[in-house]
Amino acid sequence: MNPIKGILAITAIAIAALAQGQHTPLTSHYLFNGLVINPAYAGSRDALTATLTHRQQWVGFDGAPITQTISIHAPVSRSKVGLGLLIFNDRIGVSNETGVLSNYSYRLRFPNGKLSLGIGAGFTVLRADWSRVSIQDQNDPSFAGFTRGAIRPNFSTGAYYYTKTWYIGASMPFALIHHYDDGGGYNISNERFNLQPMITGGHVFPINDDFKLKPTALIRYRMDSGLQGDISTNVIYKDKVWGGISYRTGDALVGSVEVLPTPQWRIGYAYDLGLSAIRPYHSGSHELLVQYEFGYRLRVRDPRYF
C-alpha cells in the first residue's frame, strides 16, 4: 500500500472511530451470534451456548478493524428467563474498544412460538494510542502516547419472536453513544445519529428430505448514512452443512460455509468481497466462528436454524 495513502487511511479511521466513540461490531455470523445485536436472544437456543468469533476486516488496509467476540447464554432452568454475557474487543486504527454486557431476557410462550424481551447492561473501555499515527512534527505532544483510558456505561434492548421455522427481531445494540471531545475525554453524546436500530428476520423452507433453504435479512439505520441491509440466503444439507451468500448494500458480497461435525459443535467461515470505494486497497475480510452447546439435544427432532 502507498505510504501516503496508508497515513491518510489510518488517520481517517482513527478520527472517525474516536469522533463516534461507539459502534456496533460488524459480524457476518450474526445469525448464530445473535447476542451481538440483540439481548433478547439470550436463552433462545434452549441450551448453554458459547460462541467465539474473530474478524479480520479489509486485509492489507492499514488500521482496518479487527474484532473478537465471546458470547455465552442459556435459559434458566424451569423459568421464563434467559441470561447471557457478551464480551467484545474492537480495534480500529489507533483506537481500541473493549466491552462487557450482561444480558437478561424474559420469554413469553405463544401457541406456535415464543416472544423474548431483552435488556443488556454493562460497560465499555475506550482507549487510543496516538503514537501510532504518522505525523510531520514528531514532537507534537498531542500525539505523544495513549489517551487516558475511559470506562463508560452502556445498555442494549431488543425483542425477538421465534418459532421452529421463522423469526423476527428488533433491537438497539447500544443505547448510549460516547463522544471523544477536544478536551481529551469521552462523554455521552446528545447526538442520536450514531444509534443503530436494527430489524432482523428469516424463514426456513424445506426443499426435500436433504435440502432446506433459509433466506434472512438484517436492516440497520443510521441518520448520517441511512439504511443498510444484509440480504442472505443459505442452503442447508442434511442439517449438517450450510452454504450461504449475502449482499451487504454498498459494502460487500459475502460467502460463508458452516459445518456441524456433531450436534454440539458448529464451525463457520465467512469471506467478504469488498464492493466499496476502498476495494482496490484491500483483499477482503475474513471471519471465523466456533460454537459449542453444552448438553446433548436431539437435533433430528428439534433442529435449530437460527
TORKOL-4160 file (C-alpha; in steps of 0.2 Angstrom, whole numbers, padded with zeros to 4 digits, m for minus):
306
<pt num="1" X="0000" Y="0000" Z="0000"/>
<pt num="2" X="0006" Y="0018" Z="m0004"/>
<pt num="3" X="0014" Y="0026" Z="0012"/>
<pt num="4" X="0004" Y="0042" Z="0009"/>
<pt num="5" X="m0012" Y="0033" Z="0007"/>
<pt num="6" X="m0008" Y="0022" Z="0022"/>
<pt num="7" X="m0005" Y="0038" Z="0033"/>
<pt num="8" X="m0022" Y="0045" Z="0027"/>
<pt num="9" X="m0031" Y="0029" Z="0029"/>
<pt num="10" X="m0026" Y="0026" Z="0047"/>
<pt num="11" X="m0029" Y="0044" Z="0052"/>
<pt num="12" X="m0046" Y="0044" Z="0044"/>
<pt num="13" X="m0051" Y="0028" Z="0053"/>
<pt num="14" X="m0044" Y="0035" Z="0069"/>
<pt num="15" X="m0054" Y="0051" Z="0068"/>
<pt num="16" X="m0070" Y="0043" Z="0063"/>
<pt num="17" X="m0069" Y="0030" Z="0077"/>
<pt num="18" X="m0065" Y="0042" Z="0090"/>
<pt num="19" X="m0077" Y="0055" Z="0084"/>
<pt num="20" X="m0091" Y="0042" Z="0086"/>
<pt num="21" X="m0083" Y="0033" Z="0100"/>
<pt num="22" X="m0096" Y="0019" Z="0099"/>
<pt num="23" X="m0102" Y="0007" Z="0085"/>
<pt num="24" X="m0109" Y="m0010" Z="0084"/>
<pt num="25" X="m0096" Y="m0023" Z="0080"/>
<pt num="26" X="m0098" Y="m0029" Z="0062"/>
<pt num="27" X="m0101" Y="m0048" Z="0060"/>
<pt num="28" X="m0106" Y="m0059" Z="0046"/>
<pt num="29" X="m0111" Y="m0073" Z="0058"/>
<pt num="30" X="m0124" Y="m0063" Z="0067"/>
<pt num="31" X="m0137" Y="m0077" Z="0064"/>
<pt num="32" X="m0128" Y="m0088" Z="0076"/>
<pt num="33" X="m0120" Y="m0075" Z="0087"/>
<pt num="34" X="m0137" Y="m0066" Z="0090"/>
<pt num="35" X="m0132" Y="m0059" Z="0107"/>
<pt num="36" X="m0120" Y="m0046" Z="0097"/>
<pt num="37" X="m0135" Y="m0037" Z="0091"/>
<pt num="38" X="m0150" Y="m0042" Z="0102"/>
<pt num="39" X="m0150" Y="m0045" Z="0121"/>
<pt num="40" X="m0167" Y="m0054" Z="0119"/>
<pt num="41" X="m0158" Y="m0068" Z="0110"/>
<pt num="42" X="m0152" Y="m0074" Z="0127"/>
<pt num="43" X="m0158" Y="m0092" Z="0131"/>
<pt num="44" X="m0166" Y="m0094" Z="0114"/>
<pt num="45" X="m0156" Y="m0109" Z="0109"/>
<pt num="46" X="m0163" Y="m0119" Z="0124"/>
<pt num="47" X="m0145" Y="m0124" Z="0129"/>
<pt num="48" X="m0130" Y="m0117" Z="0137"/>
<pt num="49" X="m0121" Y="m0110" Z="0121"/>
<pt num="50" X="m0104" Y="m0102" Z="0120"/>
<pt num="51" X="m0099" Y="m0094" Z="0103"/>
<pt num="52" X="m0082" Y="m0086" Z="0098"/>
<pt num="53" X="m0079" Y="m0076" Z="0083"/>
<pt num="54" X="m0064" Y="m0067" Z="0076"/>
<pt num="55" X="m0065" Y="m0055" Z="0061"/>
<pt num="56" X="m0051" Y="m0048" Z="0051"/>
<pt num="57" X="m0058" Y="m0034" Z="0041"/>
<pt num="58" X="m0051" Y="m0026" Z="0025"/>
<pt num="59" X="m0035" Y="m0037" Z="0025"/>
<pt num="60" X="m0020" Y="m0027" Z="0019"/>
<pt num="61" X="m0028" Y="m0010" Z="0023"/>
<pt num="62" X="m0018" Y="m0001" Z="0037"/>
<pt num="63" X="m0028" Y="0002" Z="0053"/>
<pt num="64" X="m0043" Y="m0009" Z="0047"/>
<pt num="65" X="m0055" Y="m0016" Z="0060"/>
<pt num="66" X="m0050" Y="m0032" Z="0070"/>
<pt num="67" X="m0064" Y="m0038" Z="0081"/>
<pt num="68" X="m0066" Y="m0053" Z="0093"/>
<pt num="69" X="m0082" Y="m0058" Z="0102"/>
<pt num="70" X="m0086" Y="m0071" Z="0115"/>
<pt num="71" X="m0104" Y="m0074" Z="0120"/>
<pt num="72" X="m0112" Y="m0086" Z="0132"/>
<pt num="73" X="m0130" Y="m0088" Z="0136"/>
<pt num="74" X="m0143" Y="m0100" Z="0142"/>
<pt num="75" X="m0161" Y="m0102" Z="0148"/>
<pt num="76" X="m0163" Y="m0103" Z="0167"/>
<pt num="77" X="m0170" Y="m0120" Z="0172"/>
<pt num="78" X="m0189" Y="m0121" Z="0174"/>
<pt num="79" X="m0192" Y="m0102" Z="0172"/>
<pt num="80" X="m0195" Y="m0090" Z="0158"/>
<pt num="81" X="m0179" Y="m0081" Z="0160"/>
<pt num="82" X="m0163" Y="m0082" Z="0149"/>
<pt num="83" X="m0146" Y="m0075" Z="0154"/>
<pt num="84" X="m0131" Y="m0070" Z="0144"/>
<pt num="85" X="m0114" Y="m0062" Z="0144"/>
<pt num="86" X="m0106" Y="m0053" Z="0129"/>
<pt num="87" X="m0088" Y="m0048" Z="0128"/>
<pt num="88" X="m0080" Y="m0040" Z="0113"/>
<pt num="89" X="m0064" Y="m0031" Z="0108"/>
<pt num="90" X="m0064" Y="m0020" Z="0093"/>
<pt num="91" X="m0048" Y="m0011" Z="0087"/>
<pt num="92" X="m0050" Y="0002" Z="0073"/>
<pt num="93" X="m0034" Y="0012" Z="0068"/>
<pt num="94" X="m0027" Y="0019" Z="0084"/>
<pt num="95" X="m0042" Y="0016" Z="0094"/>
<pt num="96" X="m0047" Y="0001" Z="0105"/>
<pt num="97" X="m0064" Y="m0003" Z="0112"/>
<pt num="98" X="m0067" Y="m0017" Z="0124"/>
<pt num="99" X="m0085" Y="m0020" Z="0131"/>
<pt num="100" X="m0094" Y="m0032" Z="0143"/>
<pt num="101" X="m0113" Y="m0033" Z="0143"/>
<pt num="102" X="m0123" Y="m0044" Z="0154"/>
<pt num="103" X="m0140" Y="m0049" Z="0146"/>
<pt num="104" X="m0157" Y="m0053" Z="0153"/>
<pt num="105" X="m0172" Y="m0059" Z="0143"/>
<pt num="106" X="m0190" Y="m0064" Z="0148"/>
<pt num="107" X="m0198" Y="m0076" Z="0136"/>
<pt num="108" X="m0217" Y="m0077" Z="0134"/>
<pt num="109" X="m0224" Y="m0093" Z="0126"/>
<pt num="110" X="m0237" Y="m0092" Z="0112"/>
<pt num="111" X="m0246" Y="m0107" Z="0103"/>
<pt num="112" X="m0233" Y="m0108" Z="0089"/>
<pt num="113" X="m0218" Y="m0098" Z="0096"/>
<pt num="114" X="m0210" Y="m0088" Z="0109"/>
<pt num="115" X="m0208" Y="m0069" Z="0112"/>
<pt num="116" X="m0192" Y="m0064" Z="0121"/>
<pt num="117" X="m0190" Y="m0047" Z="0128"/>
<pt num="118" X="m0172" Y="m0042" Z="0132"/>
<pt num="119" X="m0161" Y="m0029" Z="0140"/>
<pt num="120" X="m0142" Y="m0028" Z="0142"/>
<pt num="121" X="m0131" Y="m0018" Z="0154"/>
<pt num="122" X="m0113" Y="m0016" Z="0156"/>
<pt num="123" X="m0098" Y="m0005" Z="0152"/>
<pt num="124" X="m0086" Y="m0001" Z="0138"/>
<pt num="125" X="m0067" Y="0003" Z="0140"/>
<pt num="126" X="m0061" Y="0016" Z="0127"/>
<pt num="127" X="m0043" Y="0020" Z="0123"/>
<pt num="128" X="m0032" Y="0027" Z="0109"/>
<pt num="129" X="m0013" Y="0025" Z="0105"/>
<pt num="130" X="m0009" Y="0042" Z="0096"/>
<pt num="131" X="0009" Y="0037" Z="0095"/>
<pt num="132" X="0005" Y="0025" Z="0080"/>
<pt num="133" X="m0001" Y="0040" Z="0069"/>
<pt num="134" X="0012" Y="0046" Z="0057"/>
<pt num="135" X="0014" Y="0065" Z="0058"/>
<pt num="136" X="0026" Y="0078" Z="0052"/>
<pt num="137" X="0030" Y="0086" Z="0069"/>
<pt num="138" X="0037" Y="0071" Z="0079"/>
<pt num="139" X="0037" Y="0082" Z="0095"/>
<pt num="140" X="0019" Y="0087" Z="0095"/>
<pt num="141" X="0013" Y="0082" Z="0112"/>
<pt num="142" X="m0005" Y="0079" Z="0106"/>
<pt num="143" X="0002" Y="0063" Z="0098"/>
<pt num="144" X="0014" Y="0058" Z="0112"/>
<pt num="145" X="0005" Y="0042" Z="0118"/>
<pt num="146" X="m0011" Y="0034" Z="0124"/>
<pt num="147" X="m0026" Y="0044" Z="0129"/>
<pt num="148" X="m0032" Y="0042" Z="0146"/>
<pt num="149" X="m0042" Y="0026" Z="0147"/>
<pt num="150" X="m0061" Y="0029" Z="0150"/>
<pt num="151" X="m0074" Y="0017" Z="0157"/>
<pt num="152" X="m0091" Y="0021" Z="0151"/>
<pt num="153" X="m0108" Y="0013" Z="0154"/>
<pt num="154" X="m0119" Y="0006" Z="0141"/>
<pt num="155" X="m0136" Y="m0003" Z="0138"/>
<pt num="156" X="m0145" Y="m0013" Z="0125"/>
<pt num="157" X="m0163" Y="m0018" Z="0122"/>
<pt num="158" X="m0172" Y="m0029" Z="0110"/>
<pt num="159" X="m0187" Y="m0040" Z="0106"/>
<pt num="160" X="m0186" Y="m0057" Z="0097"/>
<pt num="161" X="m0201" Y="m0068" Z="0092"/>
<pt num="162" X="m0196" Y="m0085" Z="0085"/>
<pt num="163" X="m0204" Y="m0102" Z="0080"/>
<pt num="164" X="m0196" Y="m0118" Z="0073"/>
<pt num="165" X="m0196" Y="m0111" Z="0056"/>
<pt num="166" X="m0196" Y="m0092" Z="0056"/>
<pt num="167" X="m0191" Y="m0077" Z="0067"/>
<pt num="168" X="m0191" Y="m0058" Z="0068"/>
<pt num="169" X="m0182" Y="m0046" Z="0079"/>
<pt num="170" X="m0179" Y="m0028" Z="0083"/>
<pt num="171" X="m0165" Y="m0021" Z="0094"/>
<pt num="172" X="m0154" Y="m0006" Z="0099"/>
<pt num="173" X="m0137" Y="m0014" Z="0102"/>
<pt num="174" X="m0130" Y="0002" Z="0110"/>
<pt num="175" X="m0142" Y="0014" Z="0118"/>
<pt num="176" X="m0128" Y="0027" Z="0123"/>
<pt num="177" X="m0116" Y="0035" Z="0112"/>
<pt num="178" X="m0099" Y="0040" Z="0119"/>
<pt num="179" X="m0091" Y="0055" Z="0110"/>
<pt num="180" X="m0072" Y="0060" Z="0111"/>
<pt num="181" X="m0071" Y="0079" Z="0113"/>
<pt num="182" X="m0057" Y="0091" Z="0111"/>
<pt num="183" X="m0053" Y="0091" Z="0130"/>
<pt num="184" X="m0046" Y="0073" Z="0128"/>
<pt num="185" X="m0061" Y="0064" Z="0136"/>
<pt num="186" X="m0075" Y="0053" Z="0132"/>
<pt num="187" X="m0093" Y="0060" Z="0136"/>
<pt num="188" X="m0110" Y="0054" Z="0132"/>
<pt num="189" X="m0116" Y="0062" Z="0117"/>
<pt num="190" X="m0133" Y="0070" Z="0114"/>
<pt num="191" X="m0132" Y="0067" Z="0096"/>
<pt num="192" X="m0143" Y="0052" Z="0091"/>
<pt num="193" X="m0137" Y="0050" Z="0073"/>
<pt num="194" X="m0125" Y="0036" Z="0078"/>
<pt num="195" X="m0138" Y="0025" Z="0086"/>
<pt num="196" X="m0141" Y="0009" Z="0075"/>
<pt num="197" X="m0158" Y="0002" Z="0077"/>
<pt num="198" X="m0160" Y="m0015" Z="0068"/>
<pt num="199" X="m0173" Y="m0026" Z="0062"/>
<pt num="200" X="m0169" Y="m0045" Z="0058"/>
<pt num="201" X="m0180" Y="m0059" Z="0051"/>
<pt num="202" X="m0179" Y="m0076" Z="0042"/>
<pt num="203" X="m0188" Y="m0091" Z="0037"/>
<pt num="204" X="m0183" Y="m0109" Z="0033"/>
<pt num="205" X="m0191" Y="m0118" Z="0018"/>
<pt num="206" X="m0190" Y="m0137" Z="0016"/>
<pt num="207" X="m0185" Y="m0142" Z="m0002"/>
<pt num="208" X="m0184" Y="m0161" Z="0000"/>
<pt num="209" X="m0178" Y="m0173" Z="0013"/>
<pt num="210" X="m0160" Y="m0167" Z="0012"/>
<pt num="211" X="m0161" Y="m0149" Z="0007"/>
<pt num="212" X="m0168" Y="m0133" Z="0015"/>
<pt num="213" X="m0167" Y="m0115" Z="0010"/>
<pt num="214" X="m0166" Y="m0101" Z="0023"/>
<pt num="215" X="m0167" Y="m0083" Z="0017"/>
<pt num="216" X="m0164" Y="m0070" Z="0030"/>
<pt num="217" X="m0162" Y="m0051" Z="0031"/>
<pt num="218" X="m0155" Y="m0038" Z="0043"/>
<pt num="219" X="m0159" Y="m0020" Z="0041"/>
<pt num="220" X="m0150" Y="m0006" Z="0051"/>
<pt num="221" X="m0152" Y="0013" Z="0051"/>
<pt num="222" X="m0141" Y="0027" Z="0055"/>
<pt num="223" X="m0147" Y="0045" Z="0052"/>
<pt num="224" X="m0130" Y="0051" Z="0044"/>
<pt num="225" X="m0129" Y="0036" Z="0032"/>
<pt num="226" X="m0147" Y="0030" Z="0030"/>
<pt num="227" X="m0152" Y="0012" Z="0028"/>
<pt num="228" X="m0140" Y="m0003" Z="0026"/>
<pt num="229" X="m0146" Y="m0020" Z="0023"/>
<pt num="230" X="m0139" Y="m0038" Z="0024"/>
<pt num="231" X="m0149" Y="m0049" Z="0012"/>
<pt num="232" X="m0144" Y="m0068" Z="0014"/>
<pt num="233" X="m0148" Y="m0085" Z="0008"/>
<pt num="234" X="m0142" Y="m0101" Z="0015"/>
<pt num="235" X="m0144" Y="m0119" Z="0008"/>
<pt num="236" X="m0144" Y="m0132" Z="0022"/>
<pt num="237" X="m0139" Y="m0150" Z="0018"/>
<pt num="238" X="m0145" Y="m0163" Z="0030"/>
<pt num="239" X="m0144" Y="m0150" Z="0044"/>
<pt num="240" X="m0125" Y="m0153" Z="0044"/>
<pt num="241" X="m0118" Y="m0142" Z="0031"/>
<pt num="242" X="m0123" Y="m0124" Z="0027"/>
<pt num="243" X="m0118" Y="m0114" Z="0012"/>
<pt num="244" X="m0123" Y="m0096" Z="0010"/>
<pt num="245" X="m0121" Y="m0080" Z="0001"/>
<pt num="246" X="m0126" Y="m0062" Z="0006"/>
<pt num="247" X="m0126" Y="m0045" Z="0000"/>
<pt num="248" X="m0122" Y="m0030" Z="0012"/>
<pt num="249" X="m0128" Y="m0015" Z="0002"/>
<pt num="250" X="m0114" Y="m0003" Z="m0004"/>
<pt num="251" X="m0101" Y="m0013" Z="0006"/>
<pt num="252" X="m0098" Y="m0032" Z="0002"/>
<pt num="253" X="m0103" Y="m0048" Z="m0006"/>
<pt num="254" X="m0101" Y="m0062" Z="0007"/>
<pt num="255" X="m0099" Y="m0080" Z="0005"/>
<pt num="256" X="m0100" Y="m0092" Z="0020"/>
<pt num="257" X="m0099" Y="m0110" Z="0025"/>
<pt num="258" X="m0103" Y="m0119" Z="0041"/>
<pt num="259" X="m0102" Y="m0137" Z="0046"/>
<pt num="260" X="m0109" Y="m0147" Z="0061"/>
<pt num="261" X="m0097" Y="m0161" Z="0064"/>
<pt num="262" X="m0108" Y="m0166" Z="0080"/>
<pt num="263" X="m0124" Y="m0160" Z="0087"/>
<pt num="264" X="m0115" Y="m0149" Z="0099"/>
<pt num="265" X="m0101" Y="m0141" Z="0088"/>
<pt num="266" X="m0103" Y="m0128" Z="0074"/>
<pt num="267" X="m0088" Y="m0121" Z="0064"/>
<pt num="268" X="m0090" Y="m0107" Z="0052"/>
<pt num="269" X="m0080" Y="m0096" Z="0040"/>
<pt num="270" X="m0086" Y="m0081" Z="0030"/>
<pt num="271" X="m0077" Y="m0071" Z="0017"/>
<pt num="272" X="m0082" Y="m0053" Z="0012"/>
<pt num="273" X="m0078" Y="m0047" Z="m0005"/>
<pt num="274" X="m0077" Y="m0028" Z="m0004"/>
<pt num="275" X="m0088" Y="m0018" Z="m0015"/>
<pt num="276" X="m0085" Y="0000" Z="m0008"/>
<pt num="277" X="m0073" Y="0013" Z="m0014"/>
<pt num="278" X="m0058" Y="0006" Z="m0004"/>
<pt num="279" X="m0060" Y="m0011" Z="m0013"/>
<pt num="280" X="m0043" Y="m0008" Z="m0023"/>
<pt num="281" X="m0033" Y="m0006" Z="m0006"/>
<pt num="282" X="m0038" Y="m0022" Z="0002"/>
<pt num="283" X="m0040" Y="m0040" Z="m0001"/>
<pt num="284" X="m0057" Y="m0044" Z="0008"/>
<pt num="285" X="m0062" Y="m0048" Z="0025"/>
<pt num="286" X="m0061" Y="m0065" Z="0035"/>
<pt num="287" X="m0071" Y="m0071" Z="0049"/>
<pt num="288" X="m0071" Y="m0087" Z="0059"/>
<pt num="289" X="m0084" Y="m0094" Z="0071"/>
<pt num="290" X="m0083" Y="m0108" Z="0083"/>
<pt num="291" X="m0099" Y="m0113" Z="0094"/>
<pt num="292" X="m0102" Y="m0126" Z="0107"/>
<pt num="293" X="m0118" Y="m0131" Z="0115"/>
<pt num="294" X="m0116" Y="m0139" Z="0132"/>
<pt num="295" X="m0128" Y="m0154" Z="0135"/>
<pt num="296" X="m0134" Y="m0165" Z="0121"/>
<pt num="297" X="m0150" Y="m0161" Z="0112"/>
<pt num="298" X="m0158" Y="m0172" Z="0098"/>
<pt num="299" X="m0157" Y="m0160" Z="0084"/>
<pt num="300" X="m0165" Y="m0173" Z="0072"/>
<pt num="301" X="m0182" Y="m0170" Z="0082"/>
<pt num="302" X="m0179" Y="m0152" Z="0086"/>
<pt num="303" X="m0166" Y="m0144" Z="0075"/>
<pt num="304" X="m0162" Y="m0125" Z="0077"/>
<pt num="305" X="m0159" Y="m0115" Z="0061"/>
<pt num="306" X="m0155" Y="m0098" Z="0070"/>
